C-alpha cells in the first residue's frame, strides 16, 4: 500500500466522520425542536432551524445537518424496506 493510498484513505475516513458528526448534530437539533414544539408551538420551534437572511456558512450548518438527518432516515427506511421486500420474494427453505 503506497503513501498516496494511505493519505486518501485517511481523508475519506475523516470526511465520513465529519458527515456523521453533522448527522448527529442535526438529530440533536430536531430532537430539541420537537421538545420545544410541545411548549411553544411547532411553528416557532422549527422556524429557529432556518438561518436568518444573510447568514454565514455557520448559520447554514444547522439546516444542512437537519437535511442530512432526513436523508439518512430516508436511506435507512429504503434499505429496510428493500431488505424486507427481498426476503418476501426469496423465501429461504
N, C-alpha and C positions, 0 to 999 in steps of 0.2 A: 504494500500500500504506500503510495507516494505521499509526499508532503502536501501536494495540492489537494488530493482527495481527503486528507485528514482535515485540512482547513475548511474545505467545502462542507464536510460532514459536521464540523463544529458550528459553522454558520447556519446550516439547516436546523440543527438541534436548537440553537439559540432562537431562531425565528419561530419554530414551533412552540417553544417555551413562552415566548412573548405573546403569541396569539392565544394560547391557553390562559395566560395571565389576564389578557383582556377579556376573555370569555368569563373567567371567574369574577372579575371586576363588574362586568355587565350583569352577571347573575345577582351580585350584591345590590347593584342599583335597582334592578327590577324588584327584588325582594323588599327593598326599602320603600320603593314607590307603592307596592301593593300594601305594605303595612300602613303607610301614611294615607293611603286611599280610604281606609276604613274610618279614619278620624277626621280628615279634612276634605274628603271628596276625591274622586278619581281624576277629575279634570285638572285640579291644581297640583295634585301629586305627580301626575305623569307629565304635566307641562314643564316641570323642572328638569326633566330628562332632555329637553330640547335646548340647544345653545341659543344665546341671545344674538341679535343681529351684529355682525362684525366681530364675532368671537374668533379667538386664535385657534390654532390646532389643538390646544389643550381643551378648549371648550367643546370641540367636536369629538374628543376621545370618548366621552361618556356615551353619546348616541351611537358611535361606531361599535363600542363594546356591547351595547344592548342589541344592536343588529347582529353582531356575531353570536350572541346567545340565542337569538331567534333562529339563525341559520343552523347552529349546532343542534338545537332541539328538533328542527325540521329534518335534518340529515339523520339524526338518531331515530326519529319516528319512521322515516322512509326505510332505513336499514332494517328496523324491527319488523315492519310490515312486509318487506321483501323476504326476509328470512321466514316469517310465518307463512307467507304465500308459497314459498318454495317447499316448505315442509308439508303443506297440504297437497301439493301437486305431485310430490315424490315421497309417498309413504314408505317408511322403512319396513322390511319384512319382519 
